[in-house]
Amino acid sequence: MDTEVIVAGAGPTGLVTALELARRGIGVRLLDAAPAPFAGSRGKGLQPRSLELLDVVGGVTDRLVALGRTHLPVRRYGPDGVVDEPARGKAPTPDTPWPSTLLVPQWRVEQVLRERLAEFGVAPEQGVGVEDLLVTADGVEVVTTAGTIGARHLVGADGGGSTVRRRLGVPFLGETREEIRMVVADVELEGLDREHWHQWGSPSGAPYSWVALCPLPATSTWQLQAGPLDDREPDESVLAEIVGARGPRVRLREVAWRSVWRLNVRMVADYRVGPVFLAGDAAHVHSPAGAQGMNTGIGDAMNLGWKLAAVLRGADAGLLDTYTAERLPIAAGVLGISAELSGGAMWARTAAQVRTTSQLDLSYRDGPLGGASEGPGPRPGDRAPDAPVGDSTLFLRRREADWTVLSTQDVEVAGAATVVVGDEAAATYALAPGEVVVIRPDGYVGCRATVSEARTWLAPLTARPGTARAA
């Protein structure tokens, strides 16, 4: 084998997958068919749960928060005049340090992830795309534009048009609605203030009756969204016309990137075929409404990364079967909310929809590692919230950790780091006398049990130092 894992696709999903493997000492090569990193915004929102997931990878979330923005007020223009809406968002709390969506362009997310990945000696191999693959007794042989590479596993994170998925012959179930299209572009313009997200009209009506211009933080660019499209190619002259119609002083200066988006709602029925896994847009594609696509891909990567690393280092191979079981229902639910918001409701979301799109309530309770036990506090499969721990916080203590055990006294559970908590954290988790809470590497509650029960539950799920095996 040339390496232990090949990851195809260096977008957010592929980068996080490679990072989760590399920081655990797994040999990984990250391939990307594009000659250079993607330069457009495409996605521009990191949801609160994604910020929590990335925080464990030391410093990534802090860096992104410094380069992004929350609480951007909306300015709407209509026949009855201009309406300013207060900025959406909530204040941080001890259990939820990032309660609001962070506006940050996708290319910036990828940049920060590449910088962190480089600290582990891994860089995307640009211009190296997957052409074919062959599953073997030992793993998989991947035919690339630069030659054939052997690995124990392949992760296809190569987008909605995934070559990996196509070569596996996995059906992509769902629909593409060609009549529902809009243009998305990164542009430079003048004549609008950058302290508002400017919006005009409705997405249902005459061509280009809906236009939104959002300033991208820490850049000089804006993301332009406009639709529905007419029969013209949305080239620079059409974009100049759209922007110029916003007001007599508004003028397009430059188009940095543009793309036509079609309503495409699809997913696979299984995320795994032998030693090959699918993640992100290769497994499910969404409406851009509600900023769910990039975030769901990051969730896939965090779920798969630690499991794959653990099995390659001696954990029970059955752990890898839980990837599809846990992530497929999540993607199905997210596809539902993103499609629901496509009709324009994204600008008039209910409180319940805002909470859903934050992904803070996503749970694996009904999955194979969950167990819908009743009782106070987060249960197995639920998100593990933050909490004060001495002069620090639980999230900070969990950085770079895998398994974490919360207890009101010092205990030892092999394969996990123990965090002794005080009254505030004990109350947040509703710890009962003699009970410990085991937190998974991806920030979900694994089990609530006595110390001896936790040891038994955790043993088959953890890596064995110094061991390696085919998964």
C-alpha positions as CSV (number, residue, x, y, z in Angstrom):
1,M,0.0,0.0,0.0
2,D,1.2,3.5,-0.9
3,T,-0.8,5.0,2.0
4,E,-3.5,4.0,4.5
5,V,-6.3,6.3,3.2
6,I,-6.8,8.3,0.0
7,V,-9.2,11.2,0.2
8,A,-10.5,12.4,-3.1
9,G,-11.6,16.0,-3.1
10,A,-10.0,18.9,-1.2
11,G,-13.2,20.9,-0.4
12,P,-14.2,21.3,3.3
13,T,-15.4,17.7,3.6
14,G,-12.2,16.2,2.2
15,L,-9.9,18.6,4.1
16,V,-11.6,17.8,7.5
17,T,-11.5,14.1,6.7
18,A,-7.8,14.3,6.0
19,L,-7.2,16.4,9.0
20,E,-9.0,14.0,11.3
21,L,-6.9,11.2,10.0
22,A,-3.5,13.0,9.9
23,R,-3.8,14.3,13.5
24,R,-4.3,10.7,14.7
25,G,-1.2,9.5,12.8
26,I,-2.9,7.8,9.9
27,G,-1.1,7.9,6.6
28,V,-3.3,9.9,4.2
29,R,-3.1,11.4,0.7
30,L,-5.5,14.2,-0.3
31,L,-6.1,14.4,-4.1
32,D,-8.0,17.1,-5.9
33,A,-8.7,17.2,-9.6
34,A,-8.7,21.0,-9.8
35,P,-5.3,22.6,-10.7
36,A,-5.6,25.0,-7.8
37,P,-7.8,25.5,-4.7
38,F,-11.3,26.7,-5.3
39,A,-11.5,30.5,-5.3
40,G,-15.2,31.2,-5.0
41,S,-17.5,31.7,-2.0
42,R,-20.1,29.0,-3.0
43,G,-21.1,28.4,0.6
44,K,-20.8,31.3,3.0
45,G,-22.2,30.2,6.3
46,L,-20.8,28.0,9.0
47,Q,-23.5,26.8,11.4
48,P,-23.0,26.8,15.2
49,R,-22.6,23.0,15.3
50,S,-19.9,23.1,12.6
51,L,-18.0,25.6,14.7
52,E,-18.2,23.3,17.7
53,L,-17.0,20.3,15.7
54,L,-14.0,22.2,14.2
55,D,-13.0,23.6,17.6
56,V,-11.6,20.3,18.7
57,V,-9.1,20.6,15.9
58,G,-7.1,23.2,17.8
59,G,-7.5,26.8,16.7
60,V,-9.5,26.3,13.6
61,T,-12.7,27.8,14.9
62,D,-10.9,30.7,16.6
63,R,-9.2,31.6,13.3
64,L,-12.5,31.4,11.4
65,V,-14.4,33.5,13.9
66,A,-11.7,36.2,13.6
67,L,-12.1,36.2,9.8
68,G,-16.0,36.0,9.7
69,R,-19.0,37.9,11.0
70,T,-22.2,37.1,12.8
71,H,-25.3,39.3,13.4
72,L,-25.3,41.0,10.0
73,P,-28.5,43.1,9.7
74,V,-30.7,42.7,6.6
75,R,-31.8,45.7,4.4
76,R,-34.8,44.8,2.2
77,Y,-36.0,46.9,-0.7
78,G,-39.6,46.8,-1.9
79,P,-42.4,48.8,-3.4
80,D,-43.3,50.2,0.0
81,G,-39.8,51.4,0.7
82,V,-36.7,50.2,2.5
83,V,-37.0,48.0,5.6
84,D,-34.1,47.4,7.9
85,E,-34.3,44.2,10.0
86,P,-32.3,43.7,13.2
87,A,-29.3,41.3,12.9
88,R,-30.3,37.7,13.5
89,G,-28.5,35.8,16.2
90,K,-28.2,35.1,19.9
91,A,-25.8,35.8,22.6
92,P,-23.3,33.1,23.6
93,T,-24.1,31.1,26.7
94,P,-21.9,28.7,28.8
95,D,-23.2,25.7,27.0
96,T,-23.3,27.2,23.5
97,P,-20.3,29.5,22.8
98,W,-21.3,30.0,19.1
99,P,-25.1,30.3,18.9
100,S,-25.3,32.0,15.5
101,T,-24.3,31.3,11.9
102,L,-20.9,32.6,11.0
103,L,-20.7,34.4,7.7
104,V,-17.4,33.4,6.1
105,P,-16.7,32.4,2.4
106,Q,-16.1,28.8,1.6
107,W,-12.7,29.5,0.1
108,R,-11.6,31.0,3.5
109,V,-12.8,28.0,5.3
110,E,-10.7,25.8,3.0
111,Q,-7.7,28.1,3.4
112,V,-7.8,27.8,7.2
113,L,-8.2,24.0,7.0
114,R,-5.3,23.7,4.6
115,E,-3.1,25.7,6.9
116,R,-4.0,23.5,9.9
117,L,-3.5,20.3,7.8
118,A,0.0,21.5,6.7
119,E,1.0,21.4,10.4
120,F,0.7,17.6,10.1
121,G,2.8,17.5,6.9
122,V,-0.1,16.9,4.5
123,A,-1.0,19.1,1.5
124,P,-3.7,18.6,-1.2
125,E,-2.2,17.2,-4.4
126,Q,-3.8,19.6,-6.9
127,G,-4.4,18.5,-10.4
128,V,-4.5,14.8,-9.4
129,G,-8.0,13.5,-10.1
130,V,-9.5,10.0,-9.7
131,E,-10.2,8.3,-13.0
132,D,-11.0,4.8,-11.9
133,L,-10.8,2.4,-8.9
134,L,-10.6,-1.3,-8.2
135,V,-11.5,-2.9,-4.9
136,T,-9.0,-5.6,-4.0
137,A,-8.6,-8.1,-1.2
138,D,-6.3,-5.7,0.6
139,G,-8.2,-2.4,0.0
140,V,-8.5,-0.3,-3.1
141,E,-6.3,0.6,-6.1
142,V,-7.1,4.1,-7.3
143,V,-6.2,5.1,-10.9
144,T,-5.4,8.8,-11.0
145,T,-4.2,11.3,-13.6
146,A,-0.8,10.9,-12.1
147,G,-0.7,7.1,-11.8
148,T,-2.1,4.3,-9.7
149,I,-2.1,4.5,-5.9
150,G,-2.9,1.7,-3.5
151,A,-4.6,2.3,-0.1
152,R,-6.6,0.4,2.5
153,H,-9.4,2.9,2.1
154,L,-10.7,5.5,-0.2
155,V,-13.0,8.4,0.8
156,G,-14.9,10.0,-2.0
157,A,-15.4,13.7,-1.1
158,D,-15.3,14.8,-4.7
159,G,-18.5,16.7,-5.0
160,G,-22.0,16.2,-6.5
161,G,-20.5,14.9,-9.8
162,S,-18.3,12.5,-7.8
163,T,-16.2,10.2,-10.0
164,V,-15.7,7.9,-7.0
165,R,-19.5,7.4,-6.7
166,R,-19.9,6.9,-10.4
167,R,-17.2,4.3,-10.6
168,L,-18.8,2.5,-7.7
169,G,-22.1,2.5,-9.6
170,V,-23.9,3.9,-6.6
171,P,-27.3,5.4,-7.6
172,F,-27.8,9.1,-6.7
173,L,-31.5,9.2,-5.8
174,G,-33.6,12.3,-6.1
175,E,-34.3,15.0,-8.6
176,T,-32.8,17.9,-10.5
177,R,-35.2,20.7,-11.4
178,E,-33.8,22.5,-14.4
179,E,-36.5,25.1,-14.3
180,I,-35.4,26.4,-10.9
181,R,-32.1,28.1,-11.5
182,M,-30.2,31.1,-10.1
183,V,-26.8,32.7,-10.6
184,V,-24.3,32.9,-7.7
185,A,-21.2,35.0,-8.1
186,D,-18.5,36.8,-6.2
187,V,-18.3,40.4,-7.3
188,E,-16.7,43.7,-6.5
189,L,-19.1,46.7,-6.6
190,E,-19.6,50.2,-5.4
191,G,-22.5,52.2,-4.1
192,L,-23.7,50.0,-1.3
193,D,-22.7,49.9,2.4
194,R,-21.1,46.8,3.7
195,E,-23.0,46.9,7.0
196,H,-26.1,45.2,5.6
197,W,-27.1,42.1,3.6
198,H,-29.1,43.8,0.8
199,Q,-32.1,42.0,-0.6
200,W,-34.7,42.9,-3.3
201,G,-37.9,41.2,-4.4
202,S,-39.0,37.5,-4.3
203,P,-37.4,34.4,-5.8
204,S,-40.7,33.6,-7.5
205,G,-41.8,35.8,-10.3
206,A,-40.2,37.5,-13.4
207,P,-36.6,36.8,-14.4
208,Y,-34.2,38.2,-11.9
209,S,-37.0,39.4,-9.6
210,W,-35.0,38.4,-6.6
211,V,-31.5,39.7,-5.9
212,A,-29.4,39.5,-2.8
213,L,-26.0,41.1,-2.2
214,C,-24.0,40.0,0.9
215,P,-20.7,41.5,1.8
216,L,-18.1,38.8,2.5
217,P,-16.2,39.5,5.7
218,A,-12.5,40.3,5.6
219,T,-12.6,40.7,1.8
220,S,-13.5,43.4,-0.7
221,T,-16.0,41.1,-2.4
222,W,-19.8,40.5,-2.3
223,Q,-21.7,37.3,-2.9
224,L,-24.4,38.0,-5.5
225,Q,-27.4,35.7,-5.7
226,A,-30.1,36.4,-8.3
227,G,-33.0,34.5,-9.9
228,P,-34.9,33.1,-11.5
229,L,-32.7,33.0,-14.6
230,D,-34.0,33.9,-18.1
231,D,-32.6,32.4,-21.3
232,R,-29.6,34.6,-21.4
233,E,-26.1,33.4,-20.3
234,P,-25.5,35.2,-17.0
235,D,-22.2,36.6,-18.1
236,E,-20.5,39.8,-16.9
237,S,-22.7,42.1,-18.9
238,V,-25.9,40.5,-17.5
239,L,-24.5,40.7,-13.9
240,A,-23.6,44.4,-14.5
241,E,-27.2,45.0,-15.6
242,I,-28.5,43.2,-12.5
243,V,-26.3,45.1,-10.1
244,G,-26.8,48.4,-11.9
245,A,-30.6,48.1,-11.5
246,R,-30.1,48.3,-7.7
247,G,-29.7,52.0,-7.8
248,P,-28.3,55.0,-9.7
249,R,-25.0,54.8,-7.8
250,V,-24.6,51.1,-7.7
251,R,-22.1,49.7,-10.2
252,L,-20.4,46.4,-10.9
253,R,-16.6,46.7,-10.9
254,E,-15.4,43.1,-11.3
255,V,-16.6,39.5,-11.4
256,A,-14.3,37.1,-9.6
257,W,-16.3,33.9,-9.9
258,R,-19.8,32.9,-11.1
259,S,-21.8,29.8,-11.4
260,V,-25.4,28.8,-12.3
261,W,-27.2,26.8,-9.6
262,R,-30.0,24.4,-10.3
263,L,-32.3,22.9,-7.7
264,N,-30.7,19.5,-7.2
265,V,-31.8,17.4,-4.2
266,R,-30.2,13.9,-4.2
267,M,-28.6,11.4,-1.9
268,V,-27.2,7.9,-1.9
269,A,-28.8,4.9,-0.1
270,D,-25.5,3.8,1.5
271,Y,-22.3,5.7,2.3
272,R,-20.1,2.7,2.1
273,V,-19.1,0.1,-0.5
274,G,-16.5,-2.2,1.0
275,P,-13.3,-0.2,1.7
276,V,-14.7,2.9,0.0
277,F,-16.8,5.7,1.7
278,L,-18.7,8.6,0.4
279,A,-19.0,12.0,2.2
280,G,-20.3,15.5,1.6
281,D,-21.8,16.4,-1.8
282,A,-20.7,13.0,-3.2
283,A,-23.3,11.5,-0.8
284,H,-25.9,14.2,-0.7
285,V,-26.6,17.5,-2.5
286,H,-28.8,20.3,-1.2
287,S,-30.5,23.5,-1.9
288,P,-28.2,26.4,-0.8
289,A,-31.1,27.7,1.3
290,G,-30.3,27.5,5.0
291,A,-26.5,27.0,4.5
292,Q,-26.7,23.2,5.0
293,G,-24.5,21.6,2.3
294,M,-21.0,22.5,3.5
295,N,-22.0,22.0,7.2
296,T,-23.5,18.5,6.6
297,G,-20.3,17.5,4.8
298,I,-18.2,18.7,7.8
299,G,-20.4,16.5,10.0
300,D,-19.8,13.5,7.7
301,A,-16.1,14.1,7.9
302,M,-16.0,14.4,11.7
303,N,-18.1,11.2,12.1
304,L,-16.0,9.1,9.7
305,G,-12.6,10.4,10.5
306,W,-12.2,9.2,14.1
307,K,-13.9,5.9,13.3
308,L,-11.7,5.1,10.4
309,A,-8.6,6.0,12.4
310,A,-9.7,3.9,15.3
311,V,-10.4,0.8,13.2
312,L,-7.0,1.1,11.4
313,R,-5.4,1.1,14.8
314,G,-7.2,-1.9,16.2
315,A,-10.8,-1.0,17.1
316,D,-13.7,-3.3,16.2
317,A,-14.1,-3.2,12.4
318,G,-17.9,-3.1,12.9
319,L,-17.5,0.5,14.0
320,L,-17.3,1.6,10.4
321,D,-20.8,0.2,9.7
322,T,-22.1,2.9,12.1
323,Y,-21.1,5.7,9.6
324,T,-24.0,5.2,7.2
325,A,-26.4,4.3,10.0
326,E,-25.7,7.6,11.8
327,R,-25.2,10.0,8.9
328,L,-27.8,8.9,6.3
329,P,-30.8,9.9,8.5
330,I,-29.1,13.2,9.2
331,A,-28.7,14.0,5.5
332,A,-32.3,13.0,4.8
333,G,-33.5,15.4,7.4
334,V,-31.3,18.2,6.2
335,L,-32.4,17.7,2.6
336,G,-35.9,18.2,3.8
337,I,-35.3,21.5,5.6
338,S,-33.1,22.9,2.8
339,A,-35.7,22.0,0.1
340,E,-38.4,23.5,2.4
341,L,-36.5,26.8,2.6
342,S,-35.9,27.0,-1.2
343,G,-39.2,28.6,-1.9
344,G,-38.2,31.9,-0.3
345,A,-38.9,31.0,3.3
346,M,-35.2,31.3,4.0
347,W,-35.8,35.0,4.6
348,A,-38.8,34.4,6.9
349,R,-37.7,31.5,8.9
350,T,-39.5,30.4,12.0
351,A,-37.6,30.0,15.3
352,A,-37.9,26.3,14.9
353,Q,-36.3,26.4,11.4
354,V,-33.5,28.6,12.6
355,R,-32.8,26.1,15.4
356,T,-32.9,23.2,12.9
357,T,-30.5,24.9,10.4
358,S,-28.0,25.6,13.3
359,Q,-27.7,21.7,13.5
360,L,-27.4,22.0,17.3
361,D,-30.2,19.6,17.8
362,L,-28.9,16.8,15.5
363,S,-28.7,13.6,17.4
364,Y,-27.6,10.0,16.9
365,R,-30.0,8.7,19.7
366,D,-31.6,6.2,17.4
367,G,-28.3,5.0,15.9
368,P,-26.3,1.9,16.7
369,L,-24.0,3.8,19.2
370,G,-26.8,5.8,20.7
371,G,-29.6,4.4,22.8
372,A,-32.6,6.6,23.6
373,S,-32.3,6.3,27.3
374,E,-34.6,8.6,29.3
375,G,-33.5,11.0,31.9
376,P,-32.2,14.5,32.5
377,G,-29.2,16.0,30.7
378,P,-27.9,15.1,27.3
379,R,-28.4,11.4,26.5
380,P,-26.4,8.9,24.5
381,G,-26.3,10.2,20.9
382,D,-27.0,13.8,21.8
383,R,-24.7,16.8,21.3
384,A,-22.3,17.2,24.2
385,P,-22.6,20.9,25.2
386,D,-19.9,23.1,26.5
387,A,-19.6,23.9,30.2
388,P,-17.3,25.8,32.6
389,V,-14.4,23.6,34.0
390,G,-12.4,25.5,36.6
391,D,-10.8,28.5,34.8
392,S,-11.3,26.9,31.4
393,T,-14.2,25.2,29.5
394,L,-15.0,21.7,28.5
395,F,-14.5,22.5,24.8
396,L,-11.1,23.9,25.5
397,R,-10.2,20.8,27.6
398,R,-11.4,18.5,24.8
399,R,-9.1,20.1,22.1
400,E,-6.9,17.5,20.5
401,A,-8.7,14.8,22.6
402,D,-10.4,11.7,21.4
403,W,-12.6,10.1,24.0
404,T,-13.4,12.2,27.1
405,V,-14.8,11.0,30.4
406,L,-16.7,13.5,32.6
407,S,-16.7,12.7,36.3
408,T,-17.1,14.5,39.6
409,Q,-14.0,12.6,40.9
410,D,-10.8,11.4,39.4
411,V,-11.3,8.1,37.6
412,E,-9.4,6.0,35.0
413,V,-11.0,4.7,31.8
414,A,-8.5,3.2,29.4
415,G,-8.5,5.0,26.0
416,A,-10.1,8.2,27.4
417,A,-9.0,11.4,29.0
418,T,-10.7,12.2,32.3
419,V,-12.1,15.7,33.0
420,V,-13.0,16.2,36.7
421,V,-15.9,18.7,36.6
422,G,-17.4,21.0,39.2
423,D,-21.0,21.9,40.1
424,E,-21.7,23.9,36.9
425,A,-20.7,21.2,34.4
426,A,-22.2,18.5,36.6
427,A,-25.5,20.4,36.4
428,T,-25.3,20.9,32.7
429,Y,-24.9,17.1,32.2
430,A,-27.2,16.2,35.1
431,L,-24.5,13.8,36.5
432,A,-25.9,11.4,39.1
433,P,-23.8,10.2,42.0
434,G,-21.4,7.5,40.7
435,E,-22.2,8.2,37.1
436,V,-19.7,9.2,34.4
437,V,-20.5,10.6,30.9
438,V,-18.3,9.4,28.0
439,I,-18.0,12.0,25.1
440,R,-17.1,10.7,21.7
441,P,-14.3,12.2,19.6
442,D,-16.8,14.0,17.4
443,G,-18.5,15.8,20.4
444,Y,-21.5,13.6,21.0
445,V,-22.4,11.7,24.2
446,G,-21.3,8.1,23.9
447,C,-22.7,6.6,27.1
448,R,-23.8,7.4,30.7
449,A,-22.8,4.7,33.1
450,T,-20.8,3.6,36.1
451,V,-17.0,3.6,35.6
452,S,-16.9,-0.2,35.1
453,E,-19.7,-0.1,32.6
454,A,-18.0,2.7,30.7
455,R,-14.8,0.7,30.5
456,T,-16.7,-2.2,29.0
457,W,-18.6,-0.1,26.6
458,L,-15.6,1.8,25.4
459,A,-13.1,-1.0,24.9
460,P,-14.1,-2.2,21.4
461,L,-14.4,1.4,20.1
462,T,-10.9,2.6,20.9
463,A,-7.7,2.3,19.0
464,R,-5.0,-0.1,20.3
465,P,-1.6,1.7,20.4
466,G,1.0,0.1,18.2
467,T,-1.5,-1.9,16.2
468,A,-2.6,-1.7,12.6
469,R,-5.1,-3.7,10.6
470,A,-7.1,-3.8,7.5
471,A,-10.5,-2.4,8.2
